[in-house]
Amino acid sequence: MEIQVTIVDREGAAHIVAAPTDMNMTIMELIRAYELAPEGTIGVCGGMAMCASCHCYVSSSEELPAQSDDEHAMLADAFYVEDNSRLGCQIFLKPELAGLTFRIAPES
């Protein structure tokens, strides 16, 4: 199954992209697949919640899965953190994310 989500890149351009929900992909991997951030600036740690390079803001009225302890700790040390900050490597593409917007946070 595919859903559509919107990714807002660091320049402010919105990209509506198709996101497969049956491949165990994350938002970080989706951003990389569509090359919506320069090479080497997102997912630097490979999705291990250790670098915050995939920090994004999620606009959603829906409740997302709870942050893991690792994600919470990494965001505690990240720059430009807001109430809706999440690590893209920790959000797996699922049908309930359809229509959401993810804005990539500025580089630190």
Backbone as a printed PyTorch tensor [residue, N CA C, xyz], in Angstrom:
tensor([[[ 0.8500, -1.1900,  0.0000],
         [ 0.0000,  0.0000,  0.0000],
         [ 0.8860,  1.2420,  0.0000]],

        [[ 0.4380,  2.2580, -0.6910],
         [ 1.1330,  3.5470, -0.6860],
         [ 0.2190,  4.6110, -0.1150]],

        [[ 0.8390,  5.5150,  0.6090],
         [ 0.1340,  6.6990,  1.1030],
         [ 0.8480,  7.9120,  0.5340]],

        [[ 0.2670,  9.0690,  0.7120],
         [ 0.9490, 10.2980,  0.3280],
         [ 1.1990, 11.1160,  1.5830]],

        [[ 2.4240, 11.6440,  1.6650],
         [ 2.7840, 12.5710,  2.7290],
         [ 3.4510, 13.7630,  2.0680]],

        [[ 3.5210, 14.8490,  2.7850],
         [ 4.1990, 16.0380,  2.2950],
         [ 5.4840, 16.2190,  3.0770]],

        [[ 6.5760, 16.4110,  2.3490],
         [ 7.8660, 16.7050,  2.9550],
         [ 8.2170, 18.1380,  2.5730]],

        [[ 8.4610, 18.9750,  3.5700],
         [ 8.8980, 20.3480,  3.3100],
         [10.4010, 20.3780,  3.5180]],

        [[11.1310, 20.6970,  2.4420],
         [12.5920, 20.6720,  2.5270],
         [13.1140, 21.8990,  3.2710]],

        [[14.4230, 21.9610,  3.4510],
         [15.0190, 23.0410,  4.2560],
         [14.9220, 24.4050,  3.5820]],

        [[14.5990, 24.4290,  2.2760],
         [14.3960, 25.7060,  1.5810],
         [12.9350, 26.1430,  1.6400]],

        [[12.0690, 25.2900,  2.2030],
         [10.6610, 25.6370,  2.3380],
         [ 9.7710, 25.1270,  1.2220]],

        [[10.3180, 24.3770,  0.2680],
         [ 9.5080, 23.8160, -0.8170],
         [ 8.8040, 22.5540, -0.3340]],

        [[ 7.5140, 22.4640, -0.6480],
         [ 6.7230, 21.2960, -0.2530],
         [ 6.7250, 20.2710, -1.3810]],

        [[ 6.9290, 19.0190, -1.0260],
         [ 6.9440, 17.9120, -1.9820],
         [ 5.9310, 16.8690, -1.5180]],

        [[ 4.9010, 16.6220, -2.3230],
         [ 3.9490, 15.5540, -2.0150],
         [ 4.5240, 14.2890, -2.6310]],

        [[ 4.7930, 13.3000, -1.7810],
         [ 5.4760, 12.0930, -2.2430],
         [ 4.6760, 10.8400, -1.8870]],

        [[ 4.8600,  9.8270, -2.7120],
         [ 4.2670,  8.5190, -2.4510],
         [ 5.1710,  7.7790, -1.4770]],

        [[ 4.5570,  7.1980, -0.4720],
         [ 5.3150,  6.5150,  0.5760],
         [ 4.7860,  5.0990,  0.7520]],

        [[ 5.6200,  4.0860,  0.4850],
         [ 5.1580,  2.7050,  0.6630],
         [ 5.0660,  2.3430,  2.1390]],

        [[ 3.9650,  1.7020,  2.4950],
         [ 3.7880,  1.3290,  3.9040],
         [ 4.1310, -0.1350,  4.1500]],

        [[ 4.5620, -0.8470,  3.1190],
         [ 4.8200, -2.2800,  3.2610],
         [ 6.3030, -2.6290,  3.1770]],

        [[ 7.1850, -1.6360,  3.3350],
         [ 8.6270, -1.8850,  3.1960],
         [ 9.4100, -1.5800,  4.4700]],

        [[ 8.7060, -1.2760,  5.5670],
         [ 9.3550, -0.9630,  6.8360],
         [10.2940,  0.2340,  6.7330]],

        [[ 9.9300,  1.2100,  5.8620],
         [10.7410,  2.4190,  5.6850],
         [10.3710,  3.4640,  6.7290]],

        [[11.3140,  4.3670,  6.9650],
         [11.0920,  5.4860,  7.8740],
         [10.9890,  6.7860,  7.0700]],

        [[10.5590,  7.8310,  7.7390],
         [10.5210,  9.1590,  7.1140],
         [11.9190,  9.5560,  6.6440]],

        [[12.9490,  9.2830,  7.4410],
         [14.3340,  9.6020,  7.0410],
         [14.6840,  8.9150,  5.7270]],

        [[14.3520,  7.6330,  5.6190],
         [14.6750,  6.8930,  4.4010],
         [13.8830,  7.4210,  3.2020]],

        [[12.6600,  7.8540,  3.4480],
         [11.8390,  8.4300,  2.3940],
         [12.4630,  9.7360,  1.8860]],

        [[12.9100, 10.5810,  2.8030],
         [13.5570, 11.8470,  2.4240],
         [14.8090, 11.5600,  1.5980]],

        [[15.5750, 10.5640,  2.0120],
         [16.7780, 10.1870,  1.2590],
         [16.4200,  9.6220, -0.1110]],

        [[15.3870,  8.7840, -0.1790],
         [14.9940,  8.1640, -1.4470],
         [14.5790,  9.2060, -2.4800]],

        [[13.9160, 10.2580, -2.0270],
         [13.4820, 11.3210, -2.9370],
         [14.5270, 12.4360, -3.0680]],

        [[15.6690, 12.2800, -2.3940],
         [16.7590, 13.2640, -2.4350],
         [16.2620, 14.6740, -2.1080]],

        [[15.5190, 14.7740, -0.9940],
         [14.9610, 16.0560, -0.5690],
         [15.8670, 16.8110,  0.3940]],

        [[17.0230, 16.2470,  0.6780],
         [18.0560, 16.9210,  1.4770],
         [19.3850, 16.5610,  0.8370]],

        [[20.3410, 17.4910,  0.8570],
         [21.6420, 17.1940,  0.2430],
         [22.2900, 15.9440,  0.8360]],

        [[22.9600, 15.2030, -0.0180],
         [23.6750, 13.9870,  0.3970],
         [24.5430, 14.2820,  1.6140]],

        [[24.5070, 13.4050,  2.6000],
         [25.3430, 13.5600,  3.7830],
         [24.8000, 14.5090,  4.8310]],

        [[23.5650, 15.0340,  4.6250],
         [23.0150, 15.9620,  5.6180],
         [21.8200, 15.3900,  6.3600]],

        [[21.3980, 14.1970,  6.0030],
         [20.2600, 13.5890,  6.6940],
         [20.5320, 12.1020,  6.8700]],

        [[20.2590, 11.5970,  8.0570],
         [20.4950, 10.1890,  8.3340],
         [21.9670,  9.8450,  8.4370]],

        [[22.7430, 10.7580,  8.9590],
         [24.1950, 10.5710,  9.0530],
         [24.5530,  9.3120,  9.8430]],

        [[23.8070,  9.0220, 10.8960],
         [24.1130,  7.8460, 11.7270],
         [23.4840,  6.5660, 11.1830]],

        [[22.7950,  6.6690, 10.0640],
         [22.1810,  5.4890,  9.4750],
         [20.8540,  5.0940, 10.1000]],

        [[20.2530,  6.0030, 10.8360],
         [18.9440,  5.7120, 11.4200],
         [18.9760,  5.1120, 12.8030]],

        [[20.0410,  5.3490, 13.5340],
         [20.1940,  4.7670, 14.8720],
         [19.7940,  5.7260, 16.0090]],

        [[19.1880,  6.8650, 15.6820],
         [18.7940,  7.8720, 16.6840],
         [20.0000,  8.3910, 17.4600]],

        [[21.1100,  8.5820, 16.7390],
         [22.3360,  9.0230, 17.4020],
         [22.8950, 10.3560, 16.8830]],

        [[22.1930, 11.0310, 15.9480],
         [22.8050, 12.2500, 15.4130],
         [21.8360, 13.4140, 15.2250]],

        [[20.5560, 13.1790, 15.1650],
         [19.5190, 14.2050, 14.9680],
         [19.5940, 14.8990, 13.6130]],

        [[20.3380, 14.3400, 12.6490],
         [20.3770, 14.9740, 11.3260],
         [19.0450, 14.8170, 10.5840]],

        [[18.1880, 13.9060, 11.0310],
         [16.8820, 13.6980, 10.4030],
         [15.7530, 14.3610, 11.2100]],

        [[16.1270, 15.2560, 12.1070],
         [15.1590, 15.9920, 12.9220],
         [14.1450, 16.6620, 12.0000]],

        [[12.8710, 16.4540, 12.3010],
         [11.8290, 17.1090, 11.5170],
         [10.6880, 17.5120, 12.4430]],

        [[ 9.8180, 18.3400, 11.8910],
         [ 8.6330, 18.7870, 12.6190],
         [ 7.4300, 18.1200, 11.9680]],

        [[ 6.5530, 17.5690, 12.7740],
         [ 5.3980, 16.8460, 12.2690],
         [ 4.1450, 17.6590, 12.5560]],

        [[ 3.4110, 17.9900, 11.4880],
         [ 2.1440, 18.6750, 11.7060],
         [ 1.0460, 17.6220, 11.6620]],

        [[ 0.5170, 17.3390, 12.8320],
         [-0.4880, 16.2940, 12.9450],
         [-1.3530, 16.5370, 14.1690]],

        [[-2.6330, 16.3030, 13.9850],
         [-3.5160, 16.3330, 15.1500],
         [-3.6290, 14.9170, 15.7230]],

        [[-3.1060, 13.9620, 14.9680],
         [-3.1230, 12.5700, 15.4180],
         [-1.9480, 12.3160, 16.3620]],

        [[-2.1300, 11.3510, 17.2270],
         [-1.0680, 10.9620, 18.1540],
         [-0.0960, 10.0340, 17.4330]],

        [[ 1.1650, 10.4190, 17.3660],
         [ 2.1900,  9.5610, 16.7820],
         [ 2.6620,  8.5650, 17.8320]],

        [[ 3.3230,  7.4900, 17.3880],
         [ 3.8970,  6.5670, 18.3800],
         [ 4.8120,  7.3210, 19.3480]],

        [[ 4.8390,  6.8900, 20.5770],
         [ 5.6490,  7.5580, 21.6040],
         [ 7.1320,  7.5330, 21.2450]],

        [[ 7.8430,  8.5640, 21.6950],
         [ 9.2880,  8.6130, 21.4900],
         [ 9.9690,  7.5450, 22.3330]],

        [[10.9890,  6.9230, 21.7550],
         [11.8150,  6.0000, 22.5370],
         [12.7160,  6.8290, 23.4530]],

        [[13.3260,  6.1790, 24.4200],
         [14.2670,  6.8820, 25.2980],
         [15.4160,  7.4690, 24.4900]],

        [[15.9170,  6.7300, 23.4890],
         [17.0230,  7.2200, 22.6560],
         [16.6140,  8.4560, 21.8670]],

        [[15.4070,  8.4270, 21.2900],
         [14.9440,  9.5840, 20.5290],
         [14.7720, 10.7900, 21.4450]],

        [[14.1750, 10.5760, 22.6030],
         [13.9710, 11.6710, 23.5540],
         [15.3120, 12.2830, 23.9700]],

        [[16.2930, 11.4410, 24.2590],
         [17.6140, 11.9250, 24.6770],
         [18.2960, 12.7110, 23.5500]],

        [[18.1860, 12.2280, 22.3160],
         [18.8210, 12.9110, 21.1920],
         [18.1680, 14.2640, 20.9420]],

        [[16.8470, 14.3190, 21.0070],
         [16.1610, 15.5980, 20.8030],
         [16.4510, 16.5700, 21.9360]],

        [[16.7370, 16.0720, 23.1210],
         [17.0760, 16.9530, 24.2440],
         [18.3550, 17.7370, 23.9600]],

        [[19.2360, 17.1770, 23.1170],
         [20.4950, 17.8380, 22.7880],
         [20.4960, 18.4930, 21.4040]],

        [[19.3980, 18.3840, 20.6690],
         [19.3460, 18.9160, 19.3000],
         [19.0500, 20.4110, 19.3050]],

        [[19.3600, 21.0460, 18.1850],
         [19.0510, 22.4630, 17.9930],
         [17.6510, 22.6110, 17.4130]],

        [[17.0240, 23.7740, 17.6150],
         [15.7400, 24.1370, 17.0030],
         [14.6070, 23.1670, 17.3450]],

        [[14.6310, 22.6090, 18.5440],
         [13.5970, 21.6570, 18.9500],
         [12.3000, 22.4000, 19.2680]],

        [[11.1990, 21.8680, 18.7600],
         [ 9.8710, 22.4060, 19.0220],
         [ 9.0060, 21.2970, 19.6060]],

        [[ 7.8020, 21.6440, 20.0250],
         [ 6.9000, 20.6540, 20.6290],
         [ 6.6060, 19.4830, 19.6950]],

        [[ 6.6290, 19.7370, 18.3780],
         [ 6.2990, 18.6890, 17.4080],
         [ 7.5510, 18.0970, 16.7530]],

        [[ 8.7080, 18.2450, 17.4030],
         [ 9.9600, 17.6800, 16.8770],
         [ 9.9830, 16.1660, 17.0350]],

        [[10.4600, 15.5030, 15.9950],
         [10.6770, 14.0590, 16.0230],
         [11.9050, 13.7530, 15.1780]],

        [[12.4590, 12.5690, 15.3610],
         [13.5360, 12.0920, 14.4960],
         [12.8890, 11.2610, 13.3890]],

        [[13.1540, 11.6340, 12.1520],
         [12.5620, 10.9310, 11.0160],
         [12.9260,  9.4640, 10.9630]],

        [[14.0870,  9.1010, 11.5220],
         [14.5150,  7.6990, 11.5090],
         [13.7030,  6.8380, 12.4620]],

        [[12.9120,  7.4600, 13.3130],
         [12.1380,  6.7160, 14.3010],
         [10.6470,  6.6550, 13.9750]],

        [[10.2640,  7.2370, 12.8320],
         [ 8.8560,  7.2250, 12.4300],
         [ 8.7140,  6.3400, 11.2010]],

        [[ 8.1270,  5.1760, 11.3940],
         [ 7.9450,  4.2300, 10.2990],
         [ 6.6860,  4.5700,  9.5090]],

        [[ 6.7730,  4.4000,  8.1960],
         [ 5.6520,  4.7070,  7.3130],
         [ 4.5350,  3.6910,  7.5400]],

        [[ 3.3790,  4.2180,  7.9420],
         [ 2.2070,  3.3840,  8.2180],
         [ 0.9910,  4.0890,  7.6250]],

        [[-0.0600,  3.3530,  7.3320],
         [-1.2410,  3.9660,  6.7220],
         [-1.7760,  5.1750,  7.4920]],

        [[-1.6690,  5.1560,  8.8180],
         [-2.2160,  6.2610,  9.6080],
         [-1.4450,  7.5710,  9.4410]],

        [[-0.3090,  7.5440,  8.7660],
         [ 0.4540,  8.7760,  8.5090],
         [-0.0040,  9.4800,  7.2320]],

        [[-0.9260,  8.8920,  6.4950],
         [-1.3980,  9.4670,  5.2290],
         [-1.8210, 10.9180,  5.4240]],

        [[-1.3210, 11.7750,  4.5410],
         [-1.7020, 13.1770,  4.5500],
         [-0.9120, 14.0620,  5.4910]],

        [[-0.0340, 13.4920,  6.3040],
         [ 0.7240, 14.3160,  7.2470],
         [ 1.8160, 15.1070,  6.5280]],

        [[ 2.2590, 16.1700,  7.1770],
         [ 3.3500, 16.9930,  6.6680],
         [ 4.5250, 16.8980,  7.6230]],

        [[ 5.7020, 16.6520,  7.0510],
         [ 6.9530, 16.5750,  7.7960],
         [ 7.8710, 17.6620,  7.2590]],

        [[ 8.2610, 18.5870,  8.1200],
         [ 9.1660, 19.6760,  7.7110],
         [10.5450, 19.3810,  8.2620]],

        [[11.5290, 19.3060,  7.3770],
         [12.8980, 19.0080,  7.7980],
         [13.4400, 20.2000,  8.5770]],

        [[13.9700, 19.9470,  9.7570],
         [14.5040, 21.0070, 10.6190],
         [15.7740, 21.5990,  9.9960]],

        [[16.1050, 22.8520, 10.3400],
         [17.3530, 23.4400,  9.8350],
         [18.5550, 22.6300, 10.2980]],

        [[19.6100, 22.6890,  9.5060],
         [20.8490, 22.0230,  9.9340],
         [21.4040, 22.7690, 11.1320]],

        [[22.0330, 22.0440, 12.0560],
         [22.5640, 22.6970, 13.2620],
         [23.9260, 23.2940, 12.9940]]])
